[in-house]
Amino acid sequence: MSLMCRFKFVCDKRWEELMPIGGEPDVSFCGECRTAVYFCRSIKELDAHAKQGHCVAFGKRYEDVLMGVAIVPAWNNVDD
């Protein structure tokens, strides 16, 4: 079984293009949308930020993430 994120908006930017916010390694600022983007490493983090309507980046590494506004709940179980 695997997990698949659901997004109502998917961003085409990369995490590296965002401006780091000092002192918060998992939060960056998007100059185009003028909003904070929260890096989520777990479903629990993803759901918490999705419930608040935050823009999120979801993945295991900064180089390999999906970014956008997640739908609550932000995941579905998908059978392989």
Backbone torsions as a table, in degrees:
resi	resn	phi	psi	omega
1	MET	NA	140.3	178.5
2	SER	-129.3	170.4	179.8
3	LEU	-110.4	143.2	177.2
4	MET	-128.9	124.5	178.8
5	CYS	-75.3	148.2	175.5
6	ARG	-116.8	128.8	-178.5
7	PHE	-125.5	141.1	172.5
8	LYS	-88.9	-17.5	174.6
9	PHE	-145.5	127.6	176.3
10	VAL	-111.6	127.6	-178.5
11	CYS	-88.1	144.0	179.0
12	ASP	-94.2	0.0	177.0
13	LYS	-75.2	163.3	175.2
14	ARG	-106.7	151.1	-179.5
15	TRP	-53.9	-37.9	-177.9
16	GLU	-64.9	-21.0	-179.9
17	GLU	-80.3	-15.6	-177.9
18	LEU	-81.8	156.8	-179.2
19	MET	-89.9	120.0	178.7
20	PRO	-59.1	144.2	174.9
21	ILE	-99.9	120.0	-174.6
22	GLY	-50.4	130.6	176.1
23	GLY	82.4	-4.5	-179.7
24	GLU	-128.6	91.8	-173.8
25	PRO	-64.0	-22.9	-178.1
26	ASP	-105.7	20.3	175.5
27	VAL	-133.3	128.2	177.3
28	SER	-131.6	167.1	-176.4
29	PHE	-113.5	132.1	175.9
30	CYS	-96.3	115.0	180.0
31	GLY	-68.9	-27.7	-180.0
32	GLU	-72.5	-47.9	-179.8
33	CYS	-87.1	-16.5	-177.9
34	ARG	58.3	50.7	-179.2
35	THR	-146.0	158.7	175.1
36	ALA	-78.3	146.1	176.5
37	VAL	-121.0	128.6	-175.0
38	TYR	-104.9	122.2	179.0
39	PHE	-80.5	122.1	-177.2
40	CYS	-114.8	129.0	179.2
41	ARG	-104.1	-7.6	-178.6
42	SER	-137.1	160.3	176.6
43	ILE	-62.3	-37.6	179.5
44	LYS	-60.6	-45.7	177.6
45	GLU	-64.4	-44.0	-179.3
46	LEU	-59.6	-47.7	179.3
47	ASP	-63.1	-41.4	-179.6
48	ALA	-61.1	-44.6	179.8
49	HIS	-73.1	-36.1	178.1
50	ALA	-62.3	-39.9	179.6
51	LYS	-63.5	-25.6	178.7
52	GLN	-92.3	-1.0	179.0
53	GLY	76.5	16.8	-179.4
54	HIS	-72.6	151.4	168.1
55	CYS	-76.9	136.4	-175.3
56	VAL	-130.0	158.7	168.3
57	ALA	-120.7	129.2	-175.3
58	PHE	-126.1	126.5	178.6
59	GLY	169.3	-176.4	-179.8
60	LYS	-94.8	-25.9	-178.9
61	ARG	-131.4	152.2	178.4
62	TYR	-60.1	-31.9	-175.4
63	GLU	-76.6	-13.4	-168.7
64	ASP	-134.4	63.4	-174.5
65	VAL	-125.1	160.6	170.9
66	LEU	-107.1	129.7	-177.6
67	MET	-120.2	148.7	176.1
68	GLY	155.8	-160.7	179.3
69	VAL	-104.3	116.9	-175.6
70	ALA	-82.4	151.4	174.3
71	ILE	-88.3	142.0	178.8
72	VAL	-94.9	129.7	-10.4
73	PRO	-68.0	149.8	-170.5
74	ALA	-84.1	8.7	-177.3
75	TRP	-146.6	158.7	173.0
76	ASN	-131.4	144.8	169.2
77	ASN	-80.0	132.5	-179.6
78	VAL	-125.1	125.6	177.2
79	ASP	-73.6	136.0	178.6
80	ASP	-75.8	NA	NA
